Amino acid sequence: MNFNSGKLYRVPLHYHILFWLTYFLFNTFRWGIYFNDYWYSFKTNLLGFPIHMTLCYLNILIFMPYLVYRKKYLLYVLTILSSIFIMVIIKFNLTYLLINHNVWPEGPQTIDKLTLNYTIDMMIGELYVITFVTAIKITLDFLKEQKRVADLEKSQLETELLFLKSQISPHFLFNTLNNIYSLSVEKSNKTPKVVLKLSELMRYMLYDTKSKKQTLENEILCIQNYLDLERIRNDDRLEINMSISGDIHDKTISPIILLTFIENAFKHGVNKNTGKVIINISFKVKGDFLHFTIANPMPEITHHKDNFNKSSGIGIENVKKRLELDYNKKDYNLSFKNKKNIFVVKLIIKVT
């Protein structure tokens, strides 16, 4: 907690006025009842409140920021006590000259000169007012600081989410551009289609993923564009089986999450294998949840097959972080399985 600035929380002026006016009226009626003399109570409070206010604002705007928050505690105690003592002397003389020679009618005896008992009693009274106002100030500063920390954490989470959303492999884009170049050299009829698919994919990732949620339909369309590009790049050696069941309309999901699993399957299951490769993808909407499954062959050469089901690259680790940031634990379930050299990812996620 950092209260090093007395200006950490600025309370509007009209709140200050309302606070002191309410406090003044309360004190006036309180001592008016005690003395059975409301006019006397009004005059003494009218004289005393400028002193209360001066001490309070000196404390919260000068003494605390420059002494307490700089850990000069002894100097602070001496300063605040000296200031209160000076104010008590001022109050005594003003009361004696302007209101009544008996400056302490509520005391045990008539007081017409400065005594130790009067001084101590008045100083304790001033300390009470200062403590009350200071407690309000510290509470407001604490609430403001908590809000600042919460806003900072929210900003950091949003920045992290934006970073994680951008983690589609640059190798895919590089390879796709190489394929486009090769097709253009061959003057292939596929070139315009590939350019269009890549354009649609990039537009989705650059613009449509800025919002926290995206429609499930758009996410699946993005995946289809990705798959079309992979089909073109891998030709006949790639077989993709994709099924969609249930109502995918009016459903939402955090963008790029599913695409990361798709890309991971091609990165490890296609690029690291030779010969024909089969990728199986399933989307099943059941009620408020999407049951997503993708299965791809394990890499032919890997030194960490036993741990492959735990983590299959930075992409999946990023997805785990995003799920933690975007969803409650009860709203998703992510699991991995390695069965007969087939790596299977299953994600059940809320899509409402």
Helices and strands as residue ranges (DSSP letters): H 13-35, H 38-58, I 59-68, H 73-98, H 116-165, H 170-185, H 191-203, I 204-208, E 214-215, H 216-234, G 235-237, E 238-245, E 252-253, H 257-265, I 266-270, E 277-286, E 289-297, G 305-307, H 314-326, G 329-331, E 332-339, E 342-350
